[in-house]
Amino acid sequence: MPRGRAVLMPLVLTAILVAGVEQGRAELPQPDDFDIERIEEEQEREYRDEMPIYSVSEYEAPWITDDRNGDGRIDYAVLFNQSFQKVAEAVDHSHDGRMDDFYYYHRGDLVRQEIDTNHDGVVDLWIYLDGAYVERWERDTNHDGRADQVREY
């Protein structure tokens, strides 16, 4: 291949990729295009403090729910604020009709995860994050409702 074409080819490919990305951005839906109920940002703390809700049947509007495994039962729920940022998520990993994994967000950043590791209906693992990294975790190994192991990072 002549030297001129070798230099020109990456430029042409880059132009095609950029045009494709720009075109894709223009076609993406905007958050307000979705007709779903969202909570006011002032309500976020209330929802974070009230969870967990274990029974999947208790997740109704403003929660958005899904049946990810197709068994006819809700196993995923997510809650958004007015800015379309996540406030909380709940997942039923064991598919037993009770949520067992809970995620809490502040301004869209993950700040805490609570897990019922033995599926007895009680959270026994708490993970605290700064949005990207684990700061600390606490674990209730004897299942008395209180953390007896703590690890700070």
C-alpha positions as MATLAB code, in Angstrom:
seq = 'MPRGRAVLMPLVLTAILVAGVEQGRAELPQPDDFDIERIEEEQEREYRDEMPIYSVSEYEAPWITDDRNGDGRIDYAVLFNQSFQKVAEAVDHSHDGRMDDFYYYHRGDLVRQEIDTNHDGVVDLWIYLDGAYVERWERDTNHDGRADQVREY';
ca = [
       0.000    0.000    0.000;
       1.415    3.428   -0.906;
       2.461    5.556    2.072;
      -0.231    8.188    1.413;
      -3.007    5.612    1.707;
      -1.513    4.127    4.868;
      -1.837    7.493    6.606;
      -5.193    8.328    5.062;
      -6.891    5.012    5.940;
      -6.830    5.470    9.757;
      -8.162    9.005    9.305;
     -11.035    7.784    7.166;
     -11.859    5.000    9.642;
     -11.759    7.456   12.541;
     -14.108    9.814   10.680;
     -16.543    6.976   10.008;
     -16.477    5.861   13.660;
     -16.961    9.408   14.971;
     -19.854    9.985   12.582;
     -21.435    6.732   13.722;
     -21.053    7.648   17.385;
     -22.479   11.118   16.803;
     -25.402    9.632   14.914;
     -25.989    7.111   17.707;
     -26.035    9.851   20.355;
     -28.653   11.786   18.422;
     -30.977    8.784   18.402;
     -30.676    7.852   22.076;
     -33.811    8.503   24.136;
     -33.639   11.131   26.831;
     -34.617   10.379   30.464;
     -37.783   12.454   30.236;
     -38.911   10.357   27.243;
     -39.701    7.516   29.653;
     -43.153    7.618   31.203;
     -42.230    6.137   34.570;
     -42.799    7.391   38.065;
     -39.736    8.830   39.762;
     -39.336   10.103   43.294;
     -38.344   13.616   44.313;
     -34.695   13.934   45.278;
     -35.777   14.999   48.788;
     -37.416   11.573   49.230;
     -34.210    9.616   48.553;
     -33.159    9.411   52.210;
     -36.607    8.141   53.192;
     -36.437    5.300   50.672;
     -32.855    4.414   51.614;
     -33.718    4.328   55.322;
     -36.914    2.271   54.903;
     -35.376   -0.566   52.911;
     -35.000   -3.458   52.802;
     -38.418   -4.654   51.751;
     -38.136   -8.381   51.325;
     -41.329   -9.636   49.705;
     -41.203   -9.075   45.956;
     -44.948   -8.333   45.982;
     -44.303   -5.143   47.998;
     -42.335   -3.528   45.187;
     -44.826   -1.385   43.331;
     -44.800    2.174   41.936;
     -42.610    4.178   42.059;
     -40.370    1.077   41.865;
     -39.683   -0.277   38.389;
     -39.708   -4.072   38.461;
     -38.692   -6.926   36.210;
     -38.898  -10.710   36.055;
     -35.411  -11.473   34.784;
     -35.649  -15.254   34.753;
     -39.189  -15.473   33.341;
     -40.720  -17.460   36.229;
     -43.619  -15.011   36.623;
     -42.255  -13.456   39.816;
     -40.503  -10.132   40.277;
     -36.801  -10.609   40.979;
     -35.440   -7.129   40.279;
     -36.572   -3.656   41.351;
     -35.009   -0.240   40.820;
     -35.979    3.230   42.016;
     -34.992    6.479   40.280;
     -35.109   10.088   41.413;
     -36.302   13.058   39.340;
     -32.831   13.435   37.815;
     -33.083    9.826   36.632;
     -30.327    8.710   39.002;
     -30.621    5.394   40.829;
     -31.716    5.648   44.456;
     -31.970    1.956   45.260;
     -32.062   -1.514   43.705;
     -33.183   -4.853   45.065;
     -32.484   -8.299   43.613;
     -33.862  -11.755   44.419;
     -30.855  -13.886   43.476;
     -32.273  -17.060   45.030;
     -35.622  -16.688   43.189;
     -37.554  -17.583   46.337;
     -39.888  -14.556   46.283;
     -37.798  -12.496   48.710;
     -35.262   -9.876   47.778;
     -31.845  -10.686   49.207;
     -29.449   -8.132   47.732;
     -29.956   -4.384   48.176;
     -28.042   -1.490   46.635;
     -28.237    2.111   47.863;
     -27.126    5.151   45.874;
     -26.478    8.788   46.701;
     -26.526   11.169   43.737;
     -26.144    8.171   41.456;
     -23.092    6.729   43.244;
     -23.246    3.353   44.975;
     -22.696    3.970   48.702;
     -23.953    0.799   50.387;
     -24.859   -2.784   49.611;
     -26.727   -5.047   52.019;
     -26.937   -8.785   51.462;
     -28.884  -11.610   53.073;
     -26.215  -14.237   52.405;
     -28.032  -17.212   53.936;
     -31.523  -16.278   52.629;
     -33.168  -16.235   56.064;
     -34.830  -12.836   55.554;
     -32.251  -10.876   57.566;
     -29.367   -8.842   56.163;
     -26.053  -10.178   57.443;
     -23.479   -8.418   55.258;
     -23.112   -4.655   54.856;
     -20.661   -3.153   52.373;
     -19.941    0.588   52.434;
     -18.517    2.255   49.331;
     -17.477    5.717   48.271;
     -19.060    5.278   44.849;
     -16.200    3.240   43.412;
     -14.189    1.580   46.175;
     -15.065   -0.439   49.252;
     -14.369    1.580   52.397;
     -15.586   -0.976   54.940;
     -17.635   -4.122   55.312;
     -19.453   -5.575   58.295;
     -20.670   -9.131   58.743;
     -23.022  -10.832   61.179;
     -21.572  -14.346   61.375;
     -23.721  -15.620   64.276;
     -26.968  -14.179   62.824;
     -28.028  -12.188   65.881;
     -28.723   -9.045   63.814;
     -25.500   -7.252   64.780;
     -22.184   -7.115   62.969;
     -19.449   -9.091   64.708;
     -16.803   -8.764   61.998;
     -15.672   -5.415   60.615;
     -12.996   -4.694   58.043;
     -11.871   -1.171   57.130;
      -9.866   -0.308   54.014;
];
